[in-house]
């Protein structure tokens, strides 16, 4: 049992490290190649492209290209619907830099192989009395677990991003309302939100503004933004803004109503999480706290009982 727990923890840690290596990095990080080119241009150094390429980190020069090649091979045997679903999930996660469907599927197969390899290596060190059929079954189980670890981490990132957006929406809508009532247009108000804050919602607003500047219609840019976030609150907000634009309703009034609704919704979600807390506390209470309390309270009484009456009954002393 202890060996199984150690193996499980090792697989989870290795899966997390692999995902970090293949691209779960900060999306706002500058391109290192462009940064070095700018530094060389400012200094006036004459550097060849090969020297600049060799100055890149090992992961950018070797690991990512290898993962991408392996991912392209893996995607040939992956259904198109699964690739589209993966691309959509990556969008919901905020499109982390360095992650695309090919890299993601390569990481899934890579983590599965690493997990199976580690378990097989541990079997060579111990448990030699096990049959090969039993060993291969355990290896297969851990390979399946390793295959789904990147999916679970991506789902966790999506949930974290959606929670952050849901938490920031009431304050962002308040700022939008103030800016619109002060005389700014809706696009300029969105730009103010993107300028004042640095969170997932402000990044989503900034991307929608860039798309509108490149010629996309506002309603299409807003709908795409809502699809990239994937929460009902954002979909409702976008629908209200588009409807007010089409019907000529006051944008400030619509934004104020949406802000009040988002604040009520955030309070309801907080109350829902508070109601879930007692249920979530049952497991640590039952498995950790109550046994400890029983040991602390019952041990002295048990020792007194053993040293007095029970000892006399059993041993006649």
C-alpha positions in Angstrom: 0.0 0.0 0.0 2.8 2.4 0.9 4.6 1.6 -2.3 1.5 2.3 -4.3 1.1 5.7 -2.6 4.7 6.6 -3.3 4.3 5.6 -7.0 1.1 7.6 -7.3 2.7 10.7 -5.8 5.8 10.3 -8.0 3.6 10.0 -11.1 1.6 13.1 -10.3 4.7 15.1 -9.6 6.3 14.0 -12.8 3.2 14.8 -14.8 3.0 18.3 -13.3 6.7 18.9 -14.2 6.3 17.7 -17.7 3.3 19.9 -18.3 5.2 22.8 -16.9 8.1 22.0 -19.3 5.9 21.7 -22.4 4.2 25.0 -22.0 2.2 26.0 -18.9 4.1 29.2 -18.6 2.8 32.8 -18.1 1.1 34.0 -21.2 2.4 37.5 -20.8 6.0 36.4 -21.0 7.9 38.1 -23.8 9.2 36.0 -26.7 12.9 35.4 -25.8 14.0 35.4 -29.4 12.5 38.8 -30.1 13.9 40.1 -26.8 17.4 39.0 -27.7 17.1 40.4 -31.2 16.1 43.7 -29.7 19.0 43.6 -27.3 21.5 42.9 -30.1 20.0 45.6 -32.2 20.3 48.2 -29.3 23.9 47.2 -28.7 24.8 47.1 -32.3 26.3 43.6 -32.0 26.6 41.7 -35.2 25.2 38.3 -34.5 24.2 35.6 -36.8 20.8 33.9 -36.6 22.5 30.6 -35.7 24.2 32.2 -32.7 21.0 33.8 -31.6 19.2 30.5 -31.9 21.9 28.7 -29.9 21.5 31.3 -27.1 17.9 30.2 -26.6 17.0 27.9 -23.7 17.3 24.2 -24.2 13.6 23.7 -23.8 12.8 26.1 -26.6 15.4 24.6 -29.0 15.0 20.9 -28.3 12.1 19.9 -26.1 9.3 21.9 -27.7 10.2 21.0 -31.3 10.4 17.3 -30.3 7.1 17.5 -28.5 5.5 19.2 -31.4 6.8 16.5 -33.9 5.6 13.7 -31.6 2.3 15.5 -31.2 1.8 15.8 -34.9 2.4 12.0 -35.1 -0.1 11.4 -32.3 -2.8 13.7 -33.8 -2.8 11.5 -37.0 -4.4 8.8 -34.9 -6.6 11.1 -32.9 -10.2 11.8 -33.9 -10.9 15.2 -35.3 -13.6 15.8 -32.7 -11.1 15.2 -29.9 -8.7 17.7 -31.4 -11.4 20.3 -31.7 -12.5 19.7 -28.1 -8.9 20.0 -27.0 -8.4 23.3 -28.9 -11.6 24.6 -27.2 -10.4 23.6 -23.8 -7.1 25.3 -24.4 -9.0 28.5 -25.3 -11.0 28.2 -22.1 -7.8 27.9 -20.2 -6.6 31.2 -21.6 -4.3 29.8 -24.4 -1.2 29.3 -22.3 1.9 30.2 -24.2 3.5 27.2 -25.9 0.4 25.0 -25.7 -1.5 23.8 -28.7 -3.4 20.6 -29.4 -0.4 18.8 -30.8 1.8 19.8 -27.8 -1.0 18.8 -25.4 -1.6 15.4 -26.9 2.2 14.8 -27.0 2.3 15.6 -23.3 -0.5 13.1 -22.6 1.3 10.2 -24.3 4.7 11.3 -22.9 3.3 11.4 -19.3 1.7 8.0 -19.8 5.0 6.5 -21.0 6.9 8.0 -18.2 4.4 6.8 -15.6 4.5 3.3 -17.0 8.3 3.4 -17.2 8.7 4.5 -13.6 6.4 1.7 -12.3 8.2 -0.9 -14.4 11.5 0.3 -13.1 10.2 0.1 -9.5 9.1 -3.5 -10.2 12.6 -4.4 -11.3 13.8 -3.3 -7.8 11.3 -5.1 -5.8 8.2 -7.4 -5.9 10.0 -10.0 -7.9 7.6 -12.6 -6.7 4.8 -11.0 -8.8 3.9 -12.6 -12.1 4.5 -10.6 -15.3 0.8 -10.5 -16.0 0.1 -8.8 -12.7 3.0 -6.4 -13.2 1.8 -5.5 -16.7 -1.7 -4.9 -15.4 -0.4 -2.4 -12.8 1.8 -0.7 -15.4 -1.2 -0.4 -17.7 -3.3 1.2 -14.9 -0.6 3.8 -14.2 -0.2 4.5 -17.8 -3.9 5.2 -18.1 -3.7 7.4 -15.0 -0.7 9.3 -16.5 -2.5 9.7 -19.8 -5.4 11.6 -18.0 -3.2 13.7 -15.6 -2.6 16.5 -18.2 -6.4 16.5 -18.9 -7.1 17.0 -15.2 -4.5 19.8 -14.9 -6.0 21.5 -17.9 -9.5 21.2 -16.4 -8.2 22.6 -13.1 -6.7 25.6 -15.0 -10.0 26.2 -16.8 -12.0 26.2 -13.5 -9.5 28.5 -11.9 -9.7 31.0 -14.8 -13.5 30.9 -14.8 -13.6 31.5 -11.1 -11.3 34.5 -11.4 -13.4 36.0 -14.2 -16.6 35.4 -12.3 -15.1 37.1 -9.3 -13.9 40.1 -11.2 -17.0 40.7 -13.3 -19.0 42.9 -10.9 -16.1 45.3 -10.2 -15.3 45.4 -14.0 -18.9 46.2 -14.8 -19.0 49.0 -12.2 -16.0 50.6 -13.9 -17.6 50.1 -17.3 -20.8 51.8 -16.0 -18.8 54.7 -14.6 -16.8 55.2 -17.8 -19.9 55.1 -20.0 -21.8 57.5 -17.8 -18.9 59.8 -17.9 -19.2 60.0 -21.7 -16.8 57.3 -23.0 -17.9 54.8 -25.6 -18.2 51.2 -24.8 -14.9 50.3 -26.6 -13.0 53.0 -24.7 -14.6 51.8 -21.4 -13.4 48.3 -22.1 -9.9 49.7 -22.8 -10.0 51.4 -19.4 -10.8 48.1 -17.7 -8.0 46.4 -19.6 -5.6 49.2 -18.6 -6.5 49.4 -14.9 -6.5 45.7 -14.0 -4.3 42.8 -14.7 -6.4 39.7 -14.5 -8.0 37.1 -16.8 -11.0 39.4 -17.5 -8.9 42.4 -18.4 -6.9 40.1 -20.8 -10.1 38.9 -22.4 -11.3 42.5 -22.9 -7.9 43.5 -24.4 -8.0 40.6 -26.8 -11.6 41.5 -27.9 -10.5 45.1 -28.4 -7.5 44.0 -30.6 -9.9 41.9 -32.7 -12.2 44.8 -33.1 -9.3 47.0 -34.2 -8.4 44.4 -36.8 -11.8 44.7 -38.3 -14.0 42.2 -36.6 -17.5 43.4 -35.7 -18.1 44.2 -32.0 -20.9 41.7 -31.6 -18.7 38.9 -33.1 -15.7 39.9 -31.0 -17.9 39.9 -27.8 -19.5 36.5 -28.7 -16.0 35.0 -29.3 -14.9 36.4 -26.0 -17.8 34.8 -24.2 -17.1 31.4 -25.9 -13.4 31.7 -24.8 -14.4 32.2 -21.2 -17.3 29.7 -21.1 -19.4 31.0 -18.1 -23.1 31.8 -18.1 -22.5 35.3 -16.6 -20.3 36.4 -19.4 -22.7 35.0 -22.0 -25.6 36.9 -20.4 -23.6 40.1 -20.3 -22.6 39.9 -23.9 -26.2 39.1 -25.0 -27.4 42.2 -23.0 -24.8 44.5 -24.6 -25.5 43.3 -28.1 -29.3 43.6 -27.6 -28.9 47.1 -26.2 -26.8 48.1 -29.2 -29.3 46.7 -31.7 -32.4 48.2 -29.9 -30.8 51.6 -29.0 -31.3 51.2 -25.3 -29.1 53.2 -22.9 -25.8 51.3 -22.5 -25.2 52.8 -19.0 -28.5 51.6 -17.8 -27.9 48.1 -19.2 -24.4 48.0 -17.6 -25.8 49.1 -14.2 -28.4 46.3 -14.3 -25.9 43.7 -15.3 -23.5 44.9 -12.6 -26.2 44.5 -9.9 -27.1 41.0 -11.2 -23.4 40.0 -11.3 -23.0 41.1 -7.7 -26.0 39.2 -6.6 -24.8 36.2 -8.5 -21.4 36.4 -6.8 -23.0 36.6 -3.4 -25.1 33.5 -4.2 -22.0 31.6 -5.3 -20.3 32.5 -2.0 -23.3 31.3 0.0 -23.3 28.1 -2.0 -19.7 27.5 -1.3 -20.3 28.2 2.4 -23.1 25.6 2.5 -20.8 23.1 0.9 -18.1 23.6 3.6 -19.7 21.4 6.3 -20.0 18.5 3.9 -16.4 18.9 2.7 -15.2 19.0 6.4 -16.7 15.6 7.1 -13.8 13.6 5.6 -11.0 15.3 7.6 -13.2 15.4 10.7 -14.0 11.7 10.5 -10.5 10.5 9.4 -8.2 12.9 11.2 -9.7 15.1 13.9 -12.1 12.7 15.6 -9.6 9.8 15.9 -7.0 12.2 17.4 -9.6 13.5 19.9 -10.5 10.0 20.9 -6.9 9.0 21.5 -6.3 12.1 23.6 -9.4 11.7 25.7 -9.7 7.9 25.9 -6.0 6.9 26.4 -5.7 8.2 30.0 -9.0 6.6 31.0 -8.0 3.3 29.3 -4.6 3.3 31.2 -6.3 3.9 34.5 -8.9 1.2 33.8 -6.2 -1.3 32.8 -4.1 -0.6 35.9 -7.0 -0.9 38.3 -10.1 -3.0 37.9 -9.2 -4.9 34.8 -5.8 -5.9 36.1 -7.3 -7.3 39.3 -10.0 -9.3 37.4 -7.6 -10.8 34.9 -4.6 -11.4 37.2 -6.2 -11.6 40.6 -4.0 -8.9 41.9 
